[in-house]
Amino acid sequence: MAESYSDKAKDAAQNAVDKAKEAGQAAADKAQELGRDAKDKAKEVGDAVSEKAGEVKDWAKDKAHQAGEKIEEAGESIQRNT
């Protein structure tokens, strides 16, 4: 006996639902992957910024120390010359 039109319509609808579920899952998987990639990149950038900030801090500390030494030397020179 031939399959009825309603059975064919139900099968077609079920196939459409199954394909929509598959597409939705694929989209969710891709979004999750992109989220992980973004998180990893953000961590990488944060680590680089943190490293540079540490370098800047060390540089500033060194320059401040050098300036302090020069001020001290200048003060000693003034005392010797007066």
Secondary structure in CASP SS format (residue, H / E / C, confidence):
PFRMAT SS
TARGET T0000
AUTHOR 0000-0000-0000
METHOD secondary structure of the structure
MODEL  1
M C 1.00
A C 1.00
E C 1.00
S C 1.00
Y H 1.00
S H 1.00
D H 1.00
K H 1.00
A H 1.00
K H 1.00
D H 1.00
A H 1.00
A H 1.00
Q H 1.00
N H 1.00
A H 1.00
V H 1.00
D H 1.00
K H 1.00
A H 1.00
K H 1.00
E H 1.00
A H 1.00
G H 1.00
Q H 1.00
A H 1.00
A H 1.00
A H 1.00
D H 1.00
K H 1.00
A H 1.00
Q H 1.00
E H 1.00
L H 1.00
G H 1.00
R H 1.00
D H 1.00
A H 1.00
K H 1.00
D H 1.00
K H 1.00
A H 1.00
K H 1.00
E H 1.00
V H 1.00
G H 1.00
D H 1.00
A H 1.00
V H 1.00
S H 1.00
E H 1.00
K H 1.00
A H 1.00
G H 1.00
E H 1.00
V H 1.00
K H 1.00
D H 1.00
W H 1.00
A H 1.00
K H 1.00
D H 1.00
K H 1.00
A H 1.00
H H 1.00
Q H 1.00
A H 1.00
G H 1.00
E H 1.00
K H 1.00
I H 1.00
E H 1.00
E H 1.00
A H 1.00
G H 1.00
E H 1.00
S H 1.00
I H 1.00
Q H 1.00
R H 1.00
N H 1.00
T C 1.00
END
